[in-house]
Amino acid sequence: MANTILVGAQWGDEGKGKIIDFLTEKAEIVVRSQGGNNAGHTVIVGGTKYVLHLIPSGILRPGTKCVIGNGVVLDPVAVAGEIEGLRAKGISVTPENLMVSDAAHLVLPYHRKLDEAREIARGSGKIGTTKRGIGPAYGDKIARVGLRVADLLQPAVLSEKLAARISENNALLATYGIEGLDFQTVLKEVSAAAELLRPFVANTVVYLHEAVRNKKEILFEGAQGTFLDIDHGTYPYVTSSNTTAGGACTGSGVPPHRIDRVLGVIKAYTTRVGEGPFPTEDEPLSDMLHGMGREFGSTTGRARRCGWFDAVAVRYAGMINGIDDLAVTNLDGLDSLDSIRVCTHYKLNGQLLETPPMDYVQLAACEPVYTELPGWKTPTEDIREWDRLPDNARSYLLKIAELSGAKLVIASVGPNREQTILL
């Protein structure tokens, strides 16, 4: 498999967790390099459902090392709870299979309060954040006032820095009419999490460089998707980190020339959560998928907005990420349709566009230009071989791969590990 960056090529929720779990049969190390517990990867193994927010999906594979890199913003209480939750389900989580970067920044209670306050204050202009404090934590990182995992290991340093930050943020919260935090309560909570996390903390950059030198196979696990990237997404309706392939390098410390390939994960249709423009959004398709019990967020439980496959967006994602190969998920969601729409271009002010405009007002004004492909009207969830897929299903997959400009290597027909077709 070599060193592979896995990215979402749409608006997130592409089914990356399932594909990561499938690929970790061969990967020796799985690295999470950005985002926080605003992300959620759902993996079903042996009938048991696991929802992972901060810990890489490789934790479900015995013998795989998981690394939380320096580019992640880590809520210490949340990750401590996630570790305990996995252990309660019989999953071993020890320093032998999980390592946390000492340089990762912390998400603290005042970040969550600020996130919610700012979202409420935006009113109808809200972004649709998960209110997990991710944006304010990255804001503190950029402003150079954030606390990092290394601070958790130094009680006196933690106490001093936390006291200063709580005092400052309590004053800011007061401007929103929100009650401030009690320093001793927060310190006690964070210190308890720190003790649980202490054995896992290390310099992950050094570890990963040793792994590269020893020819270990590394999978870089993306969170969210290309169009939620802070630089390349539908700003301001984005997350606060680089969700694209470049973020895997800066968020792990592994240089670009040590990466062998980029795998893009896409749904056979398109979804997004939260606010922002979505050219191919289609209410009847949303109603159908929700009626099937599909497309509800693993982190928030929110119903996802659904639309037809958008080749304009995925083509552009291919440019930004350098996508070599494609994994297509949720093909089985389209099994009942007579015909399926695929967006090949946008139309804006009478002009055909092959790439999306970066201004969200212009993107919202784009009209999708569709081509219609025949459906297959046959269940695919039990199919495990490419040649057994209906002809129209194979044609559909090959068409969207062609429009996307990358090679199709995986097709997924359900959430379980075994519901995967490898080409």
C-alpha positions as CSV (number, residue, x, y, z in Angstrom):
1,M,0.0,0.0,0.0
2,A,3.0,2.3,0.6
3,N,2.5,5.7,2.3
4,T,-1.0,6.9,1.5
5,I,-3.0,10.0,2.3
6,L,-6.7,9.4,2.4
7,V,-8.9,12.5,1.8
8,G,-12.6,13.2,1.5
9,A,-13.2,14.7,-2.0
10,Q,-16.6,16.3,-1.2
11,W,-18.0,18.0,1.9
12,G,-17.0,15.3,4.4
13,D,-19.0,12.3,5.6
14,E,-17.9,10.3,2.5
15,G,-17.5,7.1,4.4
16,K,-13.8,7.5,5.1
17,G,-13.9,5.6,8.4
18,K,-15.1,2.4,6.7
19,I,-12.4,2.8,3.9
20,I,-9.7,3.5,6.4
21,D,-10.7,0.4,8.4
22,F,-10.6,-1.7,5.2
23,L,-7.1,-0.3,4.3
24,T,-5.7,-0.9,7.7
25,E,-5.5,-4.6,7.1
26,K,-2.3,-3.7,5.3
27,A,-1.3,-0.4,7.0
28,E,1.1,-0.6,9.9
29,I,0.5,2.9,11.2
30,V,-2.5,5.2,10.9
31,V,-2.1,8.9,11.5
32,R,-4.7,11.5,12.2
33,S,-3.3,14.9,11.2
34,Q,-6.0,17.6,11.6
35,G,-9.4,18.4,13.0
36,G,-10.8,17.6,16.4
37,N,-13.8,15.7,17.8
38,N,-16.0,17.6,15.4
39,A,-15.2,14.7,13.0
40,G,-16.8,11.3,13.3
41,H,-15.9,8.0,11.6
42,T,-18.4,5.2,11.9
43,V,-17.1,1.7,11.5
44,I,-19.1,-1.5,11.8
45,V,-17.1,-4.7,12.6
46,G,-18.7,-8.0,13.3
47,G,-22.1,-6.3,13.8
48,T,-20.7,-3.9,16.4
49,K,-20.8,-0.2,15.6
50,Y,-17.9,2.0,16.6
51,V,-18.1,5.8,16.3
52,L,-14.6,7.3,16.5
53,H,-14.0,11.1,16.9
54,L,-10.4,11.6,17.8
55,I,-8.8,8.2,17.8
56,P,-7.8,6.9,14.3
57,S,-9.9,4.0,12.9
58,G,-6.9,1.8,12.9
59,I,-7.4,1.2,16.6
60,L,-9.9,-1.6,15.6
61,R,-7.1,-3.6,14.0
62,P,-4.8,-5.5,16.3
63,G,-1.2,-4.7,15.6
64,T,-1.8,-1.3,14.0
65,K,-0.2,1.7,15.6
66,C,-2.4,4.9,15.8
67,V,-0.9,8.3,15.9
68,I,-2.7,11.6,16.8
69,G,-0.5,14.2,15.1
70,N,0.5,17.8,16.0
71,G,-2.1,19.3,13.6
72,V,-5.0,17.9,15.6
73,V,-6.8,20.0,18.2
74,L,-7.5,17.6,21.1
75,D,-10.1,17.8,23.7
76,P,-8.4,15.9,26.6
77,V,-11.6,15.0,28.4
78,A,-13.3,13.8,25.2
79,V,-10.3,11.7,24.1
80,A,-10.0,10.2,27.6
81,G,-13.7,9.3,27.4
82,E,-13.2,7.8,23.9
83,I,-10.4,5.6,25.2
84,E,-12.5,4.4,28.1
85,G,-15.5,3.8,25.8
86,L,-13.4,1.6,23.5
87,R,-12.0,-0.3,26.4
88,A,-15.5,-1.0,27.6
89,K,-16.2,-2.6,24.2
90,G,-13.2,-4.9,24.5
91,I,-10.8,-2.8,22.3
92,S,-7.3,-2.6,23.6
93,V,-6.1,1.0,23.8
94,T,-2.6,1.2,25.3
95,P,0.7,3.2,24.6
96,E,1.6,0.2,22.4
97,N,-1.1,1.0,19.8
98,L,-1.9,4.8,20.4
99,M,0.5,7.7,20.5
100,V,-0.5,11.4,21.0
101,S,1.7,14.3,19.8
102,D,3.0,16.5,22.6
103,A,2.6,19.5,20.2
104,A,-1.1,19.0,19.5
105,H,-3.2,22.0,20.7
106,L,-6.0,21.5,23.3
107,V,-9.7,22.2,23.1
108,L,-10.9,23.4,26.5
109,P,-14.3,24.3,28.0
110,Y,-14.1,28.0,27.1
111,H,-13.6,27.1,23.5
112,R,-16.9,25.2,23.4
113,K,-18.7,28.0,25.2
114,L,-17.3,30.6,22.7
115,D,-18.1,28.4,19.7
116,E,-21.8,28.1,20.8
117,A,-22.0,31.8,21.7
118,R,-20.6,33.0,18.4
119,E,-22.8,30.6,16.4
120,I,-26.0,31.9,18.2
121,A,-24.8,35.5,17.6
122,R,-24.6,34.9,13.9
123,G,-28.3,34.3,13.7
124,S,-29.4,33.5,10.2
125,G,-25.8,33.8,9.0
126,K,-24.7,30.8,11.2
127,I,-22.0,28.5,9.8
128,G,-23.5,25.3,11.2
129,T,-20.5,24.3,13.4
130,T,-20.7,21.3,15.7
131,K,-20.2,23.6,18.7
132,R,-17.3,21.4,19.9
133,G,-14.9,24.4,20.2
134,I,-12.8,23.5,17.2
135,G,-12.7,27.0,15.6
136,P,-11.9,28.9,18.8
137,A,-9.1,26.4,19.6
138,Y,-7.5,26.8,16.2
139,G,-8.0,30.6,16.6
140,D,-5.9,30.4,19.9
141,K,-3.3,28.4,18.0
142,I,-2.9,31.0,15.4
143,A,-3.0,33.8,18.0
144,R,-0.2,31.9,19.8
145,V,-2.1,31.8,23.1
146,G,-3.2,28.1,23.0
147,L,-2.3,25.3,25.4
148,R,-0.7,22.2,24.0
149,V,-0.6,18.5,25.1
150,A,2.9,19.1,26.5
151,D,1.3,21.4,29.1
152,L,-0.8,18.6,30.4
153,L,2.3,16.9,31.6
154,Q,3.5,19.9,33.7
155,P,0.9,20.5,36.5
156,A,2.3,23.9,37.5
157,V,2.5,25.1,33.9
158,L,-1.0,23.8,33.2
159,S,-2.4,25.6,36.3
160,E,-0.7,28.9,35.4
161,K,-1.7,28.9,31.8
162,L,-5.2,27.7,32.4
163,A,-5.9,30.3,35.0
164,A,-4.8,33.1,32.7
165,R,-6.8,31.8,29.7
166,I,-10.0,31.2,31.8
167,S,-9.8,34.7,33.2
168,E,-9.4,36.3,29.8
169,N,-12.2,34.1,28.2
170,N,-14.6,34.7,31.1
171,A,-14.4,38.4,30.3
172,L,-15.1,37.6,26.7
173,L,-18.0,35.3,27.5
174,A,-19.5,38.1,29.6
175,T,-19.9,40.2,26.5
176,Y,-22.2,37.5,25.2
177,G,-24.1,37.4,28.5
178,I,-22.8,33.9,29.3
179,E,-21.6,32.9,32.7
180,G,-17.9,32.2,33.0
181,L,-16.1,29.0,34.0
182,D,-14.8,28.1,37.5
183,F,-11.0,27.7,37.3
184,Q,-10.8,25.0,40.0
185,T,-13.5,22.9,38.4
186,V,-11.9,23.0,35.0
187,L,-8.4,22.3,36.4
188,K,-9.7,19.3,38.2
189,E,-11.4,17.9,35.1
190,V,-8.5,18.5,32.8
191,S,-5.9,17.2,35.3
192,A,-7.8,13.9,35.6
193,A,-7.8,13.5,31.8
194,A,-4.1,14.5,31.7
195,E,-3.2,11.6,34.0
196,L,-5.0,9.1,31.8
197,L,-3.3,10.5,28.7
198,R,0.2,10.9,30.1
199,P,1.5,7.4,29.0
200,F,0.4,8.1,25.4
201,V,2.2,11.4,24.9
202,A,5.4,11.5,22.8
203,N,7.2,13.4,20.0
204,T,5.2,11.8,17.1
205,V,7.3,13.5,14.4
206,V,10.4,11.6,15.5
207,Y,8.4,8.3,15.7
208,L,7.0,8.8,12.2
209,H,10.4,9.7,10.6
210,E,11.8,6.5,12.1
211,A,8.8,4.6,10.6
212,V,9.4,6.1,7.2
213,R,13.1,5.2,7.4
214,N,12.2,1.6,8.3
215,K,9.8,1.4,5.3
216,K,6.7,1.0,7.4
217,E,3.4,1.4,5.6
218,I,1.6,4.5,6.8
219,L,-2.0,5.6,6.2
220,F,-2.8,9.3,6.8
221,E,-6.4,9.5,7.9
222,G,-8.3,12.6,6.7
223,A,-11.2,14.1,8.7
224,Q,-14.0,16.2,7.1
225,G,-13.6,16.8,3.3
226,T,-12.0,19.0,0.7
227,F,-14.7,21.6,0.5
228,L,-14.5,22.2,4.3
229,D,-10.8,23.1,4.0
230,I,-10.1,26.5,5.6
231,D,-8.2,27.6,2.4
232,H,-9.8,25.7,-0.4
233,G,-13.4,25.2,0.8
234,T,-16.6,27.1,0.5
235,Y,-15.4,29.8,2.9
236,P,-16.7,30.8,5.4
237,Y,-18.8,27.6,5.6
238,V,-15.8,25.5,6.4
239,T,-13.9,24.0,9.2
240,S,-10.8,25.5,10.8
241,S,-8.1,23.2,9.5
242,N,-6.5,22.0,6.2
243,T,-8.6,19.0,5.3
244,T,-6.7,18.5,2.0
245,A,-3.7,16.4,1.3
246,G,-1.2,19.1,2.2
247,G,-2.6,19.2,5.7
248,A,-1.5,15.6,6.2
249,C,2.1,16.7,5.9
250,T,2.0,19.8,8.0
251,G,-0.2,18.0,10.6
252,S,2.1,15.0,11.0
253,G,5.6,16.3,10.2
254,V,6.1,13.8,7.4
255,P,7.5,15.7,4.3
256,P,5.6,15.6,0.9
257,H,8.3,13.6,-0.9
258,R,7.7,10.7,1.5
259,I,4.1,10.3,0.3
260,D,3.5,7.7,-2.4
261,R,-0.2,8.2,-3.3
262,V,-3.4,10.1,-2.5
263,L,-6.7,8.2,-2.3
264,G,-9.9,10.2,-2.6
265,V,-13.1,9.0,-1.0
266,I,-16.4,10.0,-2.5
267,K,-20.0,9.0,-2.2
268,A,-21.9,7.8,-5.2
269,Y,-24.0,10.9,-4.6
270,T,-23.2,14.1,-2.6
271,T,-24.0,15.2,0.9
272,R,-23.1,18.1,3.2
273,V,-23.9,19.0,6.8
274,G,-24.5,22.5,8.1
275,E,-24.9,25.7,6.1
276,G,-23.4,26.9,2.8
277,P,-23.9,26.5,-0.9
278,F,-24.7,23.1,-2.3
279,P,-25.4,23.2,-6.1
280,T,-26.7,19.7,-6.6
281,E,-28.9,19.5,-3.5
282,D,-32.1,17.7,-4.2
283,E,-35.0,17.4,-1.8
284,P,-36.7,14.2,-3.1
285,L,-33.3,12.4,-3.0
286,S,-32.8,13.7,0.5
287,D,-36.2,12.4,1.5
288,M,-35.6,9.0,0.0
289,L,-32.2,8.5,1.7
290,H,-33.5,9.8,5.1
291,G,-36.5,7.5,4.7
292,M,-34.0,4.6,4.3
293,G,-32.5,5.6,7.7
294,R,-29.4,6.9,5.9
295,E,-27.4,10.2,6.1
296,F,-27.5,11.2,9.7
297,G,-24.3,12.7,11.1
298,S,-22.2,10.4,13.3
299,T,-21.0,13.3,15.4
300,T,-24.2,15.4,15.7
301,G,-27.0,13.1,14.5
302,R,-28.1,15.9,12.2
303,A,-29.8,15.0,9.0
304,R,-27.4,15.5,6.1
305,R,-28.4,17.5,3.1
306,C,-28.3,15.2,0.0
307,G,-27.8,15.8,-3.7
308,W,-26.7,14.2,-7.0
309,F,-23.1,13.4,-7.7
310,D,-21.1,16.6,-8.4
311,A,-18.3,15.9,-10.9
312,V,-17.4,19.6,-11.0
313,A,-16.6,19.6,-7.3
314,V,-14.7,16.3,-7.3
315,R,-12.6,17.3,-10.3
316,Y,-11.5,20.3,-8.5
317,A,-10.8,18.2,-5.4
318,G,-8.6,16.1,-7.5
319,M,-6.5,19.1,-8.6
320,I,-6.0,20.3,-5.0
321,N,-5.2,17.0,-3.5
322,G,-3.4,15.3,-6.4
323,I,-5.8,12.4,-6.1
324,D,-4.5,9.2,-7.8
325,D,-7.2,6.7,-6.9
326,L,-10.8,6.8,-5.9
327,A,-12.9,4.8,-3.4
328,V,-16.7,5.2,-4.0
329,T,-19.0,4.5,-1.1
330,N,-22.7,4.2,-0.6
331,L,-23.4,2.8,-4.1
332,D,-26.2,0.7,-2.5
333,G,-28.1,3.9,-1.6
334,L,-29.0,4.4,-5.3
335,D,-30.1,0.8,-5.9
336,S,-33.8,1.6,-6.2
337,L,-33.6,4.4,-8.7
338,D,-34.8,4.2,-12.3
339,S,-32.3,6.9,-13.4
340,I,-29.6,8.8,-11.7
341,R,-28.4,12.4,-12.4
342,V,-24.7,13.4,-12.5
343,C,-23.7,17.0,-12.6
344,T,-21.0,17.5,-15.3
345,H,-20.8,21.4,-15.3
346,Y,-22.2,24.5,-13.6
347,K,-23.9,27.3,-15.4
348,L,-23.4,30.8,-14.0
349,N,-24.7,33.9,-15.8
350,G,-25.1,31.8,-18.9
351,Q,-21.5,30.6,-18.9
352,L,-20.5,26.9,-18.5
353,L,-18.0,26.2,-15.7
354,E,-15.8,23.2,-15.3
355,T,-14.5,24.2,-11.9
356,P,-16.4,25.8,-9.0
357,P,-16.1,29.5,-8.2
358,M,-14.5,30.1,-4.9
359,D,-16.8,32.9,-3.8
360,Y,-19.7,31.3,-1.9
361,V,-22.3,33.8,-3.3
362,Q,-21.3,32.9,-6.9
363,L,-21.3,29.2,-6.0
364,A,-24.8,29.5,-4.5
365,A,-26.0,31.1,-7.8
366,C,-24.6,28.2,-10.0
367,E,-27.1,25.9,-11.7
368,P,-26.0,22.3,-12.1
369,V,-25.9,20.9,-15.7
370,Y,-26.9,17.2,-15.5
371,T,-26.5,14.1,-17.6
372,E,-28.9,11.2,-16.9
373,L,-27.6,7.6,-16.4
374,P,-29.8,4.5,-16.1
375,G,-30.2,2.9,-12.7
376,W,-29.8,-0.8,-12.1
377,K,-32.9,-1.5,-9.9
378,T,-31.1,-4.4,-8.2
379,P,-29.8,-4.7,-4.6
380,T,-26.0,-4.6,-4.4
381,E,-25.4,-4.9,-0.7
382,D,-24.5,-8.6,-0.9
383,I,-22.2,-8.3,-3.9
384,R,-18.5,-8.8,-3.2
385,E,-17.1,-9.0,-6.8
386,W,-16.8,-6.4,-9.5
387,D,-18.0,-8.7,-12.2
388,R,-21.2,-9.5,-10.3
389,L,-22.3,-5.9,-10.1
390,P,-25.2,-5.0,-12.5
391,D,-23.9,-3.6,-15.8
392,N,-25.5,-0.2,-15.1
393,A,-23.9,0.0,-11.7
394,R,-20.5,-0.7,-13.2
395,S,-21.1,1.8,-15.9
396,Y,-22.1,4.4,-13.4
397,L,-19.0,3.9,-11.3
398,L,-16.7,4.1,-14.2
399,K,-18.5,7.2,-15.5
400,I,-18.1,9.2,-12.3
401,A,-14.5,8.1,-12.0
402,E,-13.8,9.3,-15.6
403,L,-15.5,12.6,-14.9
404,S,-13.5,12.9,-11.6
405,G,-10.1,12.3,-13.4
406,A,-8.9,9.4,-11.2
407,K,-8.7,5.7,-11.2
408,L,-11.5,3.7,-9.5
409,V,-10.0,1.2,-7.0
410,I,-12.7,0.5,-4.4
411,A,-16.5,0.3,-4.4
412,S,-18.4,0.1,-1.2
413,V,-21.9,-1.4,-1.0
414,G,-22.6,-1.1,2.7
415,P,-21.2,0.0,6.1
416,N,-19.7,-3.3,7.1
417,R,-16.0,-4.1,6.6
418,E,-16.8,-7.0,4.3
419,Q,-19.2,-5.0,2.1
420,T,-16.3,-3.8,0.0
421,I,-15.3,-4.5,-3.7
422,L,-11.6,-4.2,-4.5
423,L,-10.9,-3.7,-8.2
